[in-house]
Amino acid sequence: MIRILVNFLEALLNTFYRQRIYPRFFVLETIARVPYFAYTSVLHLYETMGWWRKSDWLKIHFAESWNELHHLLISESLGGSRYAIDRFVAHAGAFVYYWIIVGVYIMAPRSAYHFMQLVEEHAYHTYDTFLKEHGEELKKLPAPDIAVKYYREGDLYMFEEFQTTHPTEFRRPKIENLHDVFVAVRDDELEHVKTMIACQQPDAQETFHSPHTANRPAIPQSIADAINEQTTAIAREAVETEPVEMT
């Protein structure tokens, strides 16, 4: 079922947005926010009912949603949401996926996290291909103000919060042009992949902590190995042809 959901999303993007890259990013980022909202909704319910309380998970998933929001704002600043049809597709898709992921997260949390891992892997490859094919053009274009504010001047606590696998120091992207912006966005997606992998581990409830937790124990070696193995494979993987025309 999870693979079907991801394949449907990829088919939607490849069918209707093959040559419209910024609207594609807008639709992708609108829907990519939804699982994190679904996770926090269910976790808030569990906390309210007294079934389970884990503030670290709420903070991390909110920070991930906050990060995806700024990816969305960047795509909007580049004209991705200009047309009503694109807004309709994005919002309708987000509504449907929200309720599906809520149900999956209640019944099988690891499956819900695996879904998001696959979505973030797709996003990583999409941005990586875009950078490879349009890198020189992007270096000549200015960075949107919203990107500068988020990555350099904004609430960096929130930017750090989803970087759960950094034991000593956090990423601080340079933002001097549009190329730098999409490098940062691409690298964000890989951070999300790492977090989703960590959340799927059998002992995640005991080992998964906010990076700001005082005296946070080191990530168990088994989890670090699983993250390194999968993310290294993602980075090396031959990227499928993606629609990267800037129209």
PLY file of the C-alpha trace (Angstrom):
ply
format ascii 1.0
element vertex 247
property float x
property float y
property float z
element edge 246
property int vertex1
property int vertex2
end_header
0.00 0.00 0.00
2.79 2.44 0.90
4.53 1.90 -2.43
1.20 2.48 -4.23
0.70 5.81 -2.44
4.20 6.97 -3.36
3.87 5.75 -6.96
0.59 7.65 -7.33
2.21 10.87 -6.13
5.16 10.41 -8.47
2.81 9.64 -11.37
0.83 12.80 -10.62
3.96 14.93 -10.68
5.43 13.29 -13.76
2.17 13.45 -15.73
1.07 17.01 -15.07
4.33 18.74 -14.13
6.96 17.23 -16.41
7.94 20.61 -17.89
6.72 22.95 -15.13
9.35 22.68 -12.43
8.38 25.44 -9.97
4.69 24.42 -9.90
5.99 20.86 -9.42
7.97 21.97 -6.40
4.91 23.78 -5.05
2.71 20.69 -5.32
5.44 18.41 -3.94
6.15 20.62 -0.93
2.46 21.18 -0.16
1.88 17.44 0.03
5.24 16.74 1.71
4.18 18.80 4.74
1.11 16.67 5.32
2.62 13.54 6.92
4.38 15.61 9.59
1.08 17.35 10.35
-0.58 13.92 10.53
2.08 12.59 12.91
1.73 15.56 15.28
-2.08 15.33 15.15
-2.03 11.70 16.26
0.68 12.31 18.87
-1.33 15.21 20.31
-4.35 12.89 20.54
-2.31 10.23 22.34
-0.94 12.84 24.74
-4.39 14.32 25.42
-5.84 10.89 26.17
-2.88 10.05 28.42
-1.83 7.10 26.28
1.70 8.21 25.41
3.75 11.34 25.99
6.91 12.12 24.07
7.59 15.83 23.68
10.75 15.21 21.64
8.77 13.61 18.84
6.29 16.48 18.74
9.10 19.04 18.55
10.97 17.21 15.82
7.95 16.59 13.61
6.81 20.19 14.01
10.29 21.39 13.03
10.14 19.13 9.97
6.78 20.63 9.03
8.22 24.12 9.61
11.11 23.28 7.30
8.78 22.01 4.57
6.69 25.17 4.98
9.71 27.25 4.07
10.43 25.05 1.06
6.84 25.77 0.06
7.26 29.52 0.60
10.39 29.45 -1.55
8.54 27.72 -4.38
5.71 30.25 -4.07
8.17 33.13 -4.27
9.37 31.67 -7.58
5.87 31.56 -9.03
4.99 27.94 -8.28
1.51 28.78 -6.97
0.61 31.33 -9.64
-2.21 29.33 -11.23
-5.43 28.20 -9.54
-5.27 24.72 -11.04
-1.90 24.08 -9.37
-3.24 25.30 -6.04
-6.27 23.03 -6.43
-4.15 19.95 -7.22
-1.84 20.66 -4.28
-4.59 21.32 -1.76
-6.78 18.41 -2.87
-3.80 16.06 -2.73
-2.81 17.34 0.70
-6.34 16.82 2.07
-6.53 13.23 0.81
-3.03 12.28 1.91
-3.55 13.80 5.37
-6.42 11.47 6.25
-4.71 8.45 4.71
-1.51 9.04 6.72
-3.46 9.65 9.94
-5.04 6.22 9.52
-1.76 4.54 8.61
0.07 6.21 11.53
-2.52 4.98 14.01
-2.46 1.43 12.66
1.22 1.07 11.66
3.54 3.97 12.58
6.60 2.40 10.96
4.73 2.16 7.64
3.78 5.84 7.89
7.43 6.73 8.46
8.50 4.52 5.58
6.04 6.37 3.32
7.66 9.67 4.23
11.15 8.25 3.77
10.25 7.34 0.18
8.68 10.75 -0.48
11.76 12.52 0.85
14.04 10.30 -1.23
12.03 11.31 -4.31
12.34 14.97 -3.32
16.11 14.62 -2.80
16.57 13.13 -6.27
14.31 15.75 -7.86
16.29 18.66 -6.41
19.63 16.97 -7.03
18.83 16.46 -10.72
17.57 20.02 -11.01
20.84 21.32 -9.59
22.96 19.18 -11.91
21.09 20.30 -15.02
20.59 23.98 -14.15
23.39 24.72 -11.70
25.10 27.45 -13.73
21.82 29.24 -14.45
20.82 29.14 -10.80
24.13 30.65 -9.67
23.29 33.80 -11.63
19.90 34.27 -9.94
19.35 35.94 -6.54
18.17 34.03 -3.50
14.56 34.77 -2.47
14.30 36.86 0.69
12.33 34.13 2.45
15.25 31.71 1.95
17.77 34.15 3.41
15.55 34.80 6.40
14.96 31.12 7.08
18.47 29.75 6.60
20.54 32.67 7.89
18.44 35.11 9.91
15.39 33.25 11.16
14.67 30.94 14.08
17.70 28.69 13.76
16.54 26.62 16.73
13.77 25.29 14.50
16.21 24.66 11.67
18.45 22.69 14.03
15.61 20.69 15.57
15.09 18.32 12.63
18.83 17.65 12.25
18.57 14.67 14.55
21.72 12.83 13.45
24.23 15.63 14.07
26.09 14.81 17.30
28.30 17.90 17.56
27.37 20.72 15.20
24.50 21.65 12.91
24.42 22.54 9.23
24.64 26.25 8.43
24.06 26.64 4.68
25.51 29.59 2.83
22.81 31.46 0.89
24.29 33.76 -1.75
22.23 32.83 -4.81
19.41 30.56 -5.99
21.81 27.66 -6.47
22.72 27.80 -2.78
19.02 27.80 -1.89
18.31 24.59 -3.77
21.45 22.95 -2.39
20.11 23.70 1.10
16.63 22.41 0.20
18.08 19.22 -1.28
20.22 18.63 1.81
17.19 19.26 4.03
15.39 16.42 2.27
18.25 14.05 3.08
18.06 15.13 6.74
14.38 14.14 6.70
15.27 10.77 5.20
17.70 10.16 8.08
15.08 11.06 10.66
12.47 8.81 9.05
14.94 5.91 9.07
15.65 6.50 12.77
11.91 6.58 13.54
11.44 3.15 11.96
13.91 1.38 14.23
12.37 -1.11 16.71
13.78 0.72 19.74
13.06 4.24 18.45
10.81 5.15 21.38
13.79 4.79 23.71
16.61 5.99 21.44
15.11 8.81 19.33
15.59 12.24 20.94
15.51 15.90 20.04
19.00 17.22 19.19
18.41 19.90 21.83
17.67 17.44 24.63
20.07 17.99 27.51
22.55 15.15 27.96
21.13 13.41 24.92
22.71 9.95 24.58
24.57 9.18 21.39
22.61 7.51 18.62
23.07 3.74 18.98
25.61 2.41 16.52
23.06 0.09 14.93
20.83 3.04 14.06
23.77 5.14 12.85
24.84 2.25 10.63
21.34 1.86 9.18
21.15 5.60 8.44
24.62 5.73 6.89
24.03 2.66 4.75
20.73 3.85 3.31
21.64 7.51 2.82
24.95 6.61 1.19
23.05 4.39 -1.24
20.62 7.22 -1.97
23.43 9.67 -2.68
25.15 7.18 -5.02
22.02 6.02 -6.77
21.69 6.79 -10.45
19.04 9.48 -10.64
16.15 8.85 -12.99
15.40 11.52 -15.56
13.25 14.21 -13.97
11.37 17.15 -15.50
13.73 20.04 -14.93
12.76 22.64 -17.52
12.32 26.04 -15.89
9.12 27.24 -17.55
0 1
1 2
2 3
3 4
4 5
5 6
6 7
7 8
8 9
9 10
10 11
11 12
12 13
13 14
14 15
15 16
16 17
17 18
18 19
19 20
20 21
21 22
22 23
23 24
24 25
25 26
26 27
27 28
28 29
29 30
30 31
31 32
32 33
33 34
34 35
35 36
36 37
37 38
38 39
39 40
40 41
41 42
42 43
43 44
44 45
45 46
46 47
47 48
48 49
49 50
50 51
51 52
52 53
53 54
54 55
55 56
56 57
57 58
58 59
59 60
60 61
61 62
62 63
63 64
64 65
65 66
66 67
67 68
68 69
69 70
70 71
71 72
72 73
73 74
74 75
75 76
76 77
77 78
78 79
79 80
80 81
81 82
82 83
83 84
84 85
85 86
86 87
87 88
88 89
89 90
90 91
91 92
92 93
93 94
94 95
95 96
96 97
97 98
98 99
99 100
100 101
101 102
102 103
103 104
104 105
105 106
106 107
107 108
108 109
109 110
110 111
111 112
112 113
113 114
114 115
115 116
116 117
117 118
118 119
119 120
120 121
121 122
122 123
123 124
124 125
125 126
126 127
127 128
128 129
129 130
130 131
131 132
132 133
133 134
134 135
135 136
136 137
137 138
138 139
139 140
140 141
141 142
142 143
143 144
144 145
145 146
146 147
147 148
148 149
149 150
150 151
151 152
152 153
153 154
154 155
155 156
156 157
157 158
158 159
159 160
160 161
161 162
162 163
163 164
164 165
165 166
166 167
167 168
168 169
169 170
170 171
171 172
172 173
173 174
174 175
175 176
176 177
177 178
178 179
179 180
180 181
181 182
182 183
183 184
184 185
185 186
186 187
187 188
188 189
189 190
190 191
191 192
192 193
193 194
194 195
195 196
196 197
197 198
198 199
199 200
200 201
201 202
202 203
203 204
204 205
205 206
206 207
207 208
208 209
209 210
210 211
211 212
212 213
213 214
214 215
215 216
216 217
217 218
218 219
219 220
220 221
221 222
222 223
223 224
224 225
225 226
226 227
227 228
228 229
229 230
230 231
231 232
232 233
233 234
234 235
235 236
236 237
237 238
238 239
239 240
240 241
241 242
242 243
243 244
244 245
245 246
